C-alpha cells in the first residue's frame, strides 16, 4: 500500500474559473444564461449542460486551443505537484469536465506524467463533443459522467492517506471520504453545512504550507 495520494478537482480548483463558464460568457450570450438557468432548475444533468455548452462553441480547433491556453491556472501548481512527488506521494486530477482541455493545458504548462480521471472529449463540428460515459464503468455517474466519491473509495484500498481538494457540489462526497479535505468556493459552505472538517484555501501554496507544517510532506 502506498503512503498517500493528493487528488484535485480541476475547474475552479486548480484553475481560476470553470472552462464552461468561460465559454458561455465568451460565445453563448443570453442563450447561455438561459441554459445555465435551466440547469439550476434541475432540468438537465451536469454532463448534459457541459455537453451542450462545449458542442455549441462554433470555433475552429485552433481557436478552441487558444481558449484552452488562456485558462488561468494556479501558478504554484507545478511546484506543488513536484513537492508531492518528492515526498513519495502521487497526484491525480479528478474532473467532471473533459480530458480534452485539461490535457492540452497541462502540456502547454509543461506539466507531465499526471494521471487524469475525467470524461473523454474530441473536437468535431466546430466544438468539443463529450463522449457518452460508459454505463458499465465502475465510476459511472448519470449526473456527472464520473462519480468522484467512487474513485476516492477505490483509491482508499491503495493508499494509506488521501488528501482531496475541490470547490463545488460534485466534490462534497469525495471530500467527505478523504483524510484531509481542502476546500475553495462553494465547497467550504457545503462542508460547513455538514459540520465536516476541512481546510479552506485560495491557492496551492497554502495547501503545501499546511501539509509541511504538519510534517505530512
C-alpha atoms as a printed R data frame, in Angstrom:
    type eleno elety resid chain resno       x      y       z
1   ATOM     1    CA   UNK     A     1   0.000  0.000   0.000
2   ATOM     2    CA   UNK     A     2   1.372  3.416  -0.982
3   ATOM     3    CA   UNK     A     3   1.734  6.231   1.544
4   ATOM     4    CA   UNK     A     4  -0.564  8.911   0.100
5   ATOM     5    CA   UNK     A     5  -2.195 10.473  -2.922
6   ATOM     6    CA   UNK     A     6  -3.288 14.060  -3.451
7   ATOM     7    CA   UNK     A     7  -6.446 14.282  -5.548
8   ATOM     8    CA   UNK     A     8  -7.599 17.573  -7.006
9   ATOM     9    CA   UNK     A     9 -10.604 18.755  -8.926
10  ATOM    10    CA   UNK     A    10  -9.603 20.877 -11.923
11  ATOM    11    CA   UNK     A    11 -12.151 23.569 -12.856
12  ATOM    12    CA   UNK     A    12 -12.307 26.316 -10.246
13  ATOM    13    CA   UNK     A    13  -9.839 24.454  -8.012
14  ATOM    14    CA   UNK     A    14  -6.625 24.236  -9.995
15  ATOM    15    CA   UNK     A    15  -7.930 26.846 -12.430
16  ATOM    16    CA   UNK     A    16  -9.387 30.249 -11.632
17  ATOM    17    CA   UNK     A    17 -12.710 29.618 -13.417
18  ATOM    18    CA   UNK     A    18 -14.636 26.694 -14.849
19  ATOM    19    CA   UNK     A    19 -13.896 26.350 -18.559
20  ATOM    20    CA   UNK     A    20 -17.590 26.054 -19.388
21  ATOM    21    CA   UNK     A    21 -18.250 29.402 -17.688
22  ATOM    22    CA   UNK     A    22 -15.544 30.987 -19.837
23  ATOM    23    CA   UNK     A    23 -17.114 29.551 -22.988
24  ATOM    24    CA   UNK     A    24 -20.655 30.588 -22.020
25  ATOM    25    CA   UNK     A    25 -19.586 34.150 -21.293
26  ATOM    26    CA   UNK     A    26 -17.491 34.423 -24.447
27  ATOM    27    CA   UNK     A    27 -19.701 32.796 -27.058
28  ATOM    28    CA   UNK     A    28 -23.201 31.830 -25.920
29  ATOM    29    CA   UNK     A    29 -24.685 35.167 -24.782
30  ATOM    30    CA   UNK     A    30 -28.264 35.207 -23.490
31  ATOM    31    CA   UNK     A    31 -28.906 31.659 -24.677
32  ATOM    32    CA   UNK     A    32 -26.028 30.511 -22.472
33  ATOM    33    CA   UNK     A    33 -27.581 32.266 -19.472
34  ATOM    34    CA   UNK     A    34 -30.933 30.594 -20.182
35  ATOM    35    CA   UNK     A    35 -29.194 27.246 -20.492
36  ATOM    36    CA   UNK     A    36 -27.465 27.726 -17.146
37  ATOM    37    CA   UNK     A    37 -30.746 28.790 -15.515
38  ATOM    38    CA   UNK     A    38 -32.383 25.619 -16.826
39  ATOM    39    CA   UNK     A    39 -29.603 23.545 -15.271
40  ATOM    40    CA   UNK     A    40 -30.018 25.362 -11.956
41  ATOM    41    CA   UNK     A    41 -33.721 24.388 -12.028
42  ATOM    42    CA   UNK     A    42 -32.559 20.741 -12.312
43  ATOM    43    CA   UNK     A    43 -33.995 20.443 -15.813
44  ATOM    44    CA   UNK     A    44 -30.796 18.832 -17.091
45  ATOM    45    CA   UNK     A    45 -27.909 16.838 -15.676
46  ATOM    46    CA   UNK     A    46 -24.484 18.445 -15.238
47  ATOM    47    CA   UNK     A    47 -22.943 16.364 -18.008
48  ATOM    48    CA   UNK     A    48 -25.784 17.427 -20.343
49  ATOM    49    CA   UNK     A    49 -25.114 21.102 -19.626
50  ATOM    50    CA   UNK     A    50 -21.381 20.725 -20.292
51  ATOM    51    CA   UNK     A    51 -22.007 18.717 -23.447
52  ATOM    52    CA   UNK     A    52 -24.387 21.368 -24.800
53  ATOM    53    CA   UNK     A    53 -22.033 24.254 -23.988
54  ATOM    54    CA   UNK     A    54 -18.927 22.637 -25.446
55  ATOM    55    CA   UNK     A    55 -20.528 21.474 -28.693
56  ATOM    56    CA   UNK     A    56 -22.032 24.955 -29.244
57  ATOM    57    CA   UNK     A    57 -18.724 26.855 -29.372
58  ATOM    58    CA   UNK     A    58 -18.711 27.265 -33.172
59  ATOM    59    CA   UNK     A    59 -14.940 27.741 -33.301
60  ATOM    60    CA   UNK     A    60 -12.097 26.162 -35.232
61  ATOM    61    CA   UNK     A    61  -9.877 23.693 -33.392
62  ATOM    62    CA   UNK     A    62  -7.089 26.275 -33.282
63  ATOM    63    CA   UNK     A    63  -9.439 28.909 -31.835
64  ATOM    64    CA   UNK     A    64 -10.559 26.450 -29.153
65  ATOM    65    CA   UNK     A    65  -6.910 25.677 -28.406
66  ATOM    66    CA   UNK     A    66  -6.301 29.396 -27.833
67  ATOM    67    CA   UNK     A    67  -9.262 29.491 -25.431
68  ATOM    68    CA   UNK     A    68  -7.865 26.486 -23.568
69  ATOM    69    CA   UNK     A    69  -4.401 28.018 -23.280
70  ATOM    70    CA   UNK     A    70  -5.962 31.178 -21.859
71  ATOM    71    CA   UNK     A    71  -7.281 29.277 -18.804
72  ATOM    72    CA   UNK     A    72  -5.677 30.779 -15.719
73  ATOM    73    CA   UNK     A    73  -4.027 28.031 -13.707
74  ATOM    74    CA   UNK     A    74  -2.751 28.465 -10.148
75  ATOM    75    CA   UNK     A    75   0.879 29.420 -10.809
76  ATOM    76    CA   UNK     A    76   2.168 27.357  -7.882
77  ATOM    77    CA   UNK     A    77   0.724 24.051  -9.105
78  ATOM    78    CA   UNK     A    78   3.834 22.756 -10.956
79  ATOM    79    CA   UNK     A    79   5.957 23.253  -7.814
80  ATOM    80    CA   UNK     A    80   3.228 21.768  -5.615
81  ATOM    81    CA   UNK     A    81   2.992 18.616  -7.741
82  ATOM    82    CA   UNK     A    82   6.769 18.273  -7.667
83  ATOM    83    CA   UNK     A    83   6.811 18.515  -3.866
84  ATOM    84    CA   UNK     A    84   4.077 15.887  -3.587
85  ATOM    85    CA   UNK     A    85   6.124 13.506  -5.735
86  ATOM    86    CA   UNK     A    86   9.349 14.222  -3.828
87  ATOM    87    CA   UNK     A    87   7.506 13.340  -0.613
88  ATOM    88    CA   UNK     A    88   6.630  9.945  -2.094
89  ATOM    89    CA   UNK     A    89   3.041 10.749  -2.993
90  ATOM    90    CA   UNK     A    90   1.018 10.531  -6.194
91  ATOM    91    CA   UNK     A    91  -1.028 13.337  -7.743
92  ATOM    92    CA   UNK     A    92  -4.332 12.758  -9.536
93  ATOM    93    CA   UNK     A    93  -6.671 15.172 -11.306
94  ATOM    94    CA   UNK     A    94 -10.310 14.133 -10.867
95  ATOM    95    CA   UNK     A    95 -12.638 16.192 -13.046
96  ATOM    96    CA   UNK     A    96 -16.262 16.071 -14.181
97  ATOM    97    CA   UNK     A    97 -15.200 18.201 -17.167
98  ATOM    98    CA   UNK     A    98 -13.218 16.625 -20.001
99  ATOM    99    CA   UNK     A    99  -9.646 15.494 -20.568
100 ATOM   100    CA   UNK     A   100  -9.727 17.368 -23.877
101 ATOM   101    CA   UNK     A   101  -8.881 20.761 -22.397
102 ATOM   102    CA   UNK     A   102  -7.114 19.574 -19.240
103 ATOM   103    CA   UNK     A   103  -4.502 17.572 -21.165
104 ATOM   104    CA   UNK     A   104  -3.832 20.399 -23.613
105 ATOM   105    CA   UNK     A   105  -3.415 22.993 -20.887
106 ATOM   106    CA   UNK     A   106  -1.090 20.789 -18.819
107 ATOM   107    CA   UNK     A   107   1.066 20.089 -21.882
108 ATOM   108    CA   UNK     A   108   1.270 23.823 -22.592
109 ATOM   109    CA   UNK     A   109   2.300 24.468 -18.983
110 ATOM   110    CA   UNK     A   110   4.951 21.730 -19.127
111 ATOM   111    CA   UNK     A   111   3.212 19.576 -16.515
112 ATOM   112    CA   UNK     A   112   3.831 15.937 -17.404
113 ATOM   113    CA   UNK     A   113   3.136 12.473 -16.038
114 ATOM   114    CA   UNK     A   114  -0.111 13.372 -14.269
115 ATOM   115    CA   UNK     A   115  -2.979 10.884 -14.246
116 ATOM   116    CA   UNK     A   116  -6.355 12.367 -15.156
117 ATOM   117    CA   UNK     A   117  -9.734 10.809 -14.375
118 ATOM   118    CA   UNK     A   118 -12.302 12.694 -16.436
119 ATOM   119    CA   UNK     A   119 -14.791 12.445 -19.272
120 ATOM   120    CA   UNK     A   120 -13.432 11.879 -22.764
121 ATOM   121    CA   UNK     A   121 -13.940 14.529 -25.421
122 ATOM   122    CA   UNK     A   122 -12.964 15.213 -29.028
123 ATOM   123    CA   UNK     A   123 -13.132 18.078 -31.495
124 ATOM   124    CA   UNK     A   124 -15.838 17.826 -34.137
125 ATOM   125    CA   UNK     A   125 -18.389 20.092 -35.841
126 ATOM   126    CA   UNK     A   126 -16.690 23.254 -34.541
127 ATOM   127    CA   UNK     A   127 -16.986 22.253 -30.901
128 ATOM   128    CA   UNK     A   128 -15.934 19.721 -28.290
129 ATOM   129    CA   UNK     A   129 -18.074 16.605 -28.187
130 ATOM   130    CA   UNK     A   130 -18.237 14.836 -24.825
131 ATOM   131    CA   UNK     A   131 -18.146 11.105 -25.394
132 ATOM   132    CA   UNK     A   132 -21.108  9.289 -23.783
133 ATOM   133    CA   UNK     A   133 -19.930  7.811 -20.472
134 ATOM   134    CA   UNK     A   134 -19.771  4.040 -20.248
135 ATOM   135    CA   UNK     A   135 -22.687  2.987 -18.044
136 ATOM   136    CA   UNK     A   136 -20.758 -0.182 -17.151
137 ATOM   137    CA   UNK     A   137 -17.763  1.765 -15.850
138 ATOM   138    CA   UNK     A   138 -17.343  1.273 -12.070
139 ATOM   139    CA   UNK     A   139 -17.067  5.051 -11.646
140 ATOM   140    CA   UNK     A   140 -20.089  5.918 -13.821
141 ATOM   141    CA   UNK     A   141 -22.389  8.730 -12.752
142 ATOM   142    CA   UNK     A   142 -25.530  9.650 -14.643
143 ATOM   143    CA   UNK     A   143 -25.324 13.239 -13.427
144 ATOM   144    CA   UNK     A   144 -21.613 13.955 -13.825
145 ATOM   145    CA   UNK     A   145 -20.320 11.221 -16.117
146 ATOM   146    CA   UNK     A   146 -17.815 10.279 -13.419
147 ATOM   147    CA   UNK     A   147 -18.582  9.703  -9.731
148 ATOM   148    CA   UNK     A   148 -15.746 11.282  -7.754
149 ATOM   149    CA   UNK     A   149 -16.672  9.573  -4.491
150 ATOM   150    CA   UNK     A   150 -16.475  6.134  -6.149
151 ATOM   151    CA   UNK     A   151 -12.998  6.975  -7.436
152 ATOM   152    CA   UNK     A   152 -11.829  8.076  -3.992
153 ATOM   153    CA   UNK     A   153 -13.360  4.998  -2.362
154 ATOM   154    CA   UNK     A   154 -11.464  2.727  -4.746
155 ATOM   155    CA   UNK     A   155  -8.182  4.539  -4.045
156 ATOM   156    CA   UNK     A   156  -8.582  4.082  -0.290
157 ATOM   157    CA   UNK     A   157  -7.637  0.450  -0.902
158 ATOM   158    CA   UNK     A   158  -4.326  1.518  -2.452
159 ATOM   159    CA   UNK     A   159  -3.198  4.422  -0.260
160 ATOM   160    CA   UNK     A   160  -2.785  4.907   3.488
161 ATOM   161    CA   UNK     A   161  -3.843  8.562   3.249
162 ATOM   162    CA   UNK     A   162  -5.930 10.526   0.764
163 ATOM   163    CA   UNK     A   163  -5.902 14.311   0.527
164 ATOM   164    CA   UNK     A   164  -8.570 15.966  -1.598
165 ATOM   165    CA   UNK     A   165  -9.040 19.480  -2.995
166 ATOM   166    CA   UNK     A   166 -12.249 20.770  -4.549
167 ATOM   167    CA   UNK     A   167 -14.551 23.747  -4.894
168 ATOM   168    CA   UNK     A   168 -18.151 22.730  -5.591
169 ATOM   169    CA   UNK     A   169 -21.054 20.345  -5.055
170 ATOM   170    CA   UNK     A   170 -19.690 17.406  -7.115
171 ATOM   171    CA   UNK     A   171 -16.712 17.369  -4.717
172 ATOM   172    CA   UNK     A   172 -18.682 17.010  -1.479
173 ATOM   173    CA   UNK     A   173 -18.935 13.229  -1.155
174 ATOM   174    CA   UNK     A   174 -15.362 12.732  -2.343
175 ATOM   175    CA   UNK     A   175 -14.108 15.297   0.192
176 ATOM   176    CA   UNK     A   176 -16.007 13.550   2.993
177 ATOM   177    CA   UNK     A   177 -14.101 10.332   2.246
178 ATOM   178    CA   UNK     A   178 -10.674 11.983   2.333
179 ATOM   179    CA   UNK     A   179  -8.343 12.070   5.338
180 ATOM   180    CA   UNK     A   180  -7.964 15.813   4.795
181 ATOM   181    CA   UNK     A   181 -10.253 17.904   2.594
182 ATOM   182    CA   UNK     A   182  -9.053 21.229   1.186
183 ATOM   183    CA   UNK     A   183 -11.929 23.465   0.145
184 ATOM   184    CA   UNK     A   184 -12.404 26.527  -2.042
185 ATOM   185    CA   UNK     A   185 -15.510 28.445  -3.024
186 ATOM   186    CA   UNK     A   186 -18.887 26.791  -2.554
187 ATOM   187    CA   UNK     A   187 -17.362 23.618  -1.142
188 ATOM   188    CA   UNK     A   188 -16.472 25.484   2.052
189 ATOM   189    CA   UNK     A   189 -20.127 26.312   2.725
190 ATOM   190    CA   UNK     A   190 -21.311 22.844   1.711
191 ATOM   191    CA   UNK     A   191 -18.893 21.125   4.098
192 ATOM   192    CA   UNK     A   192 -19.719 23.582   6.879
193 ATOM   193    CA   UNK     A   193 -23.385 22.639   6.469
194 ATOM   194    CA   UNK     A   194 -22.428 19.026   7.145
195 ATOM   195    CA   UNK     A   195 -20.166 20.007  10.063
196 ATOM   196    CA   UNK     A   196 -17.380 18.266   8.174
197 ATOM   197    CA   UNK     A   197 -13.753 19.099   8.909
198 ATOM   198    CA   UNK     A   198 -11.960 20.861   6.082
199 ATOM   199    CA   UNK     A   199  -9.126 23.278   5.358
200 ATOM   200    CA   UNK     A   200 -10.153 26.423   3.450
201 ATOM   201    CA   UNK     A   201  -7.619 27.631   0.876
202 ATOM   202    CA   UNK     A   202  -7.258 30.034  -2.013
203 ATOM   203    CA   UNK     A   203  -4.032 28.817  -3.623
204 ATOM   204    CA   UNK     A   204  -1.946 25.644  -3.604
205 ATOM   205    CA   UNK     A   205   0.933 27.346  -1.816
206 ATOM   206    CA   UNK     A   206  -1.355 27.459   1.238
207 ATOM   207    CA   UNK     A   207  -2.119 23.756   0.854
208 ATOM   208    CA   UNK     A   208   1.574 22.951   0.728
209 ATOM   209    CA   UNK     A   209   2.274 25.072   3.814
210 ATOM   210    CA   UNK     A   210  -0.478 23.249   5.722
211 ATOM   211    CA   UNK     A   211   0.937 19.831   4.802
212 ATOM   212    CA   UNK     A   212   4.513 20.884   5.588
213 ATOM   213    CA   UNK     A   213   3.612 22.442   8.948
214 ATOM   214    CA   UNK     A   214   2.066 19.129   9.998
215 ATOM   215    CA   UNK     A   215   5.018 17.201   8.575
216 ATOM   216    CA   UNK     A   216   2.762 15.345   6.176
217 ATOM   217    CA   UNK     A   217   5.067 16.031   3.227
